[in-house]
Amino acid sequence: MAVSTSAAVAAGVVLWWGLTRPAPLAAEALAGLEGDPARGENVFNAAGCASCHTAEDAEEDGPPVLAGGRRFPSPFGTFVAPNISPHQVVGVGGWSDVELVSAIMLGVSPEGSHYFPAFPYASYGKAEMQDVVDLVSYLRTLPESDRPSEAHEVGFPFNIRRNLGLWKILFVQNDWVIGGELSAEEERGRYLAEALAHCGECHTPRNALGGFERDRWMAGAPFPAGDGRVPNITPAELSWSHGDLVEYFTSGFTPDFDTAGGAMAEVVRTLAKLPEADRAAIASYVKALPPAE
């Protein structure tokens, strides 16, 4: 019995080790793809990178300095945005393009470990690889920062990164949440909202392990820090017109003469830099969402 129990435990460990193995992109995955920094800037704005990776006291004028340092409390611990500037030592300047794309789309570090899903690779994984290559090309044009990245404050058992391999198997799905017959504008909006802008990361409730409750997509969720709620933006609670939404994504003004605040104010600042057609596409997608209580 002891022998068979030991064998079962050993087999379980081997299975766990295999299932949780980080799997970065192959070295040749980007063959034939060339980055365009100009297109990459638009991807950068759609993805809201500056909202998390610039310091809270950063200057708004000029190119963003992605020094990191912002703290994001959650039920699993406090995550700290890293330095992703092109600095060769404390930033990502020494990473290859494949390493950067693997980090963004797969949540795998150059050292071969899983990133915590506070970094929204569960959404970015749906992006077109060309867009991510363009984003990487743009990131390399930005100013360097020598601010070292800070360690996350995550306790046991959530600090065991290897287990995130199982989390990815359970909860990372690269199919679109909203399917069916969509117009070209709605499809563009879906791509922006579900992939690059990762709207569902905040607006969709999560289960006890932090996975999306996809049947309640965009139905609102508690703020991760534990104070208040992110609103339901499906037609079950949001009755704004298409024009109201476009205006909100442009200026932050609501039809009720209020303005975007908190984290959403930062999101609006980056959405406002997108082409108007993209803001209209996101609005069309929001209007096409099925009602969810």
N, C-alpha and C positions, 0 to 999 in steps of 0.2 A: 504493500500500500504506500509506504514511504517513497519507494522508488517511483511509482506511478504518479504520486502527488508532485514529487520533485520534477518529473518529466513534464507534467502539465504546466507547472509554474514556469519552467524554462521555455516551453513552447509559447506560453502566453507572453513572456517577455520578448521573445523573438518576434512574435506577431505584432506586439505593441511597437517595438523598435522599427519594424518595417513600415507599419501604417503611419507612424508619426515622422518619418524621414522627410526633412525639407527637400523640395524638388525645384531648384532654380531652372531657368531657361538654359537650353544647350548653347554652347559657344557660338554656333552658326545660326541661331534663331533670328538674328537681325540681318542676315545676309540680303543684300539688295535694297535695304532701307536706308535712306539718308535723311537726317533731321533738318528741318527748316525752322530757325529760331523765330521768324516772324509768325508762322503758323503756331509755333509752340507757345508764344505769348498768349494767344487766344485760348489754347488748351489750359495754360496756367491760370488764366482768369476764370474759365469755366470750372476748373477743379478747386478753386478757392485756396490754393496753396498758401498765399500770403496770410490768410485769416488765421492759420495755425502756426506758421513757421516764422513770422516776423515777431520781434519782441513787442511787448505791450506798449512800450514808450517809443516805438520806431517812428521815424519821420514818414509822413505820407507822400511827400514829394520825392520825385526821382525813382530810380529802380529799387525794387524791394531788396532788403538785406535779410536773408533767411537764416538769422542767427539762432532761432529757436528760443526755448526757455519758457514758453507759456505752459501753464499748469492746467490739467483737465481732471478734476475729481470725478470719480465714478464709484459704483458699488463694488468694483473689483480692486480699487486702489486709485492712486493719482498718477496719471501719465504726464510726461513732460516732453513737449515737442523738441526734437533734436535740431541741431545745426545742419541744414542741407544746402548751405552756401558752397561755392566751388573751392573753398579752402582745402588745400591738399592734405592737411593733417587732421583737423577737427571737423571738417565738412565732408562733402562727397566728391571733391575735385579729383581724388585719386582713384575713384571707382571707374570701372569700364562702363560702357553704355549697356552691355548685357546685365551687369550687376545692378545698375540703376533701374532698368526695366523690370528685372526680376523682383526687386524690392517693391516697386510701385504696383505691379500687376499680380504678383504671387505672394507678397509678404514674406520674402526670404532675403536675409541679409547676405552680404558678401562672405561673411564668416560661416554661413551655412546654418543659421538658426532662424526660427520663426519670429516675425514681428507680432506684437500685440495688435489685435484688430481695432484698437483705438485709431490706428492708421487705416483708413478705409479701403484697403486693398480688396475687400469683399465686393466693393462697387467698382473700383478702378479695373478689376480683372475683366470687366465687360467692355472696356474701351478698345478701340482699334489700335493695333500695335503701332501703326504709323503715327497716330496722334501722340502716343507716349514717347516715341522716338523724337518727335518734334518738341515735345515738352522737355525732354532731357537736353536737347540742343539749346533751348532757351535758358534752362537753368545754368548752363555753363557760361552764359554771357553776363550773369548777375554779379554784383560785388561780393567779395569774400568777407567773412567774419571769422575772427579768431576766438570767439566765445565757445568754450567746450560744452558739449552736450551734457545734460544732467541725467542721472539715473532715475528710472521710474520708481515709484514707491508702491510696490505691489507685494502683498504677503502670500504666504503659503495657503492653498496649493496653486493659486493662480500664477505664481512666479515661475512655475515649471514650464518653460517655453516649449519643450518637446511635446507636451500634451496639446498644444495648439494645432498640431498635425491632425488630431482627431476632431478638434473644433472645425477645422477647414473641411474635413470630410462631411461632417454633419450639416454645416451651415453655409458654406460658400457655394453658391449656385450661379452659374454664368448665363442662365437663360433669363429672358425678360420677364419681369413680374406681370406687367400688363400686356396681354396679347390681343388677339382678335384683329378685326379690320380697322386699321388706323390710316389716316391721311399721311401724306409725305411730311407735313409740318408736325403732326403728332408723333410720327416716328422719330423725327429729329429731336423733338422735345423729350421723348422717352430716352433717347441716347444721352442727352445732356443731363436729364434729371436722375436717371437710374445709374448711369456710369460716372461721367466726369463730375457733375455737381454733387453727386452722392446725397441727394435730398433725403432718401430713405434712412440714412444713418441716424438722423435726428428725429424725423417725423414718424418713424414706424416703431411700434412697441417691440420689445424684445422679451424672450423667455428667460428663465432663471440662469441659463448659461450664456446669455448675451447674443443668441441667434435671433434673426428677424422672425416676427410672426407675420409671414407673408400674406396670410388671409386677412390681415388688418393693415394692409399697406397704406402708409401715409395717414393713419388714423390718429396720430398724436401719441405722445409718450412722455413719461416723467423726465424732467431735466436730469442728466446723469449726476449732477452735484446734489440732487435731492431736494431742490426748492422750486416748486412750480411745475408747469407742463409745457412741452412743445405742442403747438396746436394741431388739431386735426385739419388737414387741408383738402380732404375729399368733399364732394358735394353734400355729404351728410351734415357738415357744419359750416362749410365755406361757400357763401353765395355770391362772391365777387364776380363781376363780369370779366370777360377776356381782357378788355381795355383796362379795368381796374388792376388786374394782375400785372400787365405789362408796365403800367405806371409804377406800381409798387416795386417791381424789379429794377426800375430805372431810377426812381427818386427816393424810394422808401416811404412815400406817402400812401396811406390807406384811404379808401372811400369814406371812412368815418372821421377823416381829418386828424388821424393819429400818424405816428411815424414808427418805422422799424427801430427796435431797440435791442440791446444786448448783442448776442452772437449774430442775430439776423441782420443787424446794421452792418456788420462786417461782410456778410454774404452779399448784401445789396451793393456794397461798394465795388465788389468784384463783378457781380452780374451786370452792373451798369456799364462796364467796359466792354461787354460783349456786343456784337452786331445786334441791331434791333430785331432782326429776323430770328436770332437765337432766343432772345427774351420772349418774343411772340410764340416761338415754338414751345418753350417751357410752359407758357401760359396755356397753350392749347392742350398740352399733356395733362396739366393739372385739371382742366375742365373735363377731360376725358376719363379721369379716374372714377372707378366704381365707388359708390357711397360705402363708407365703412364706419361703423359706430365705434 
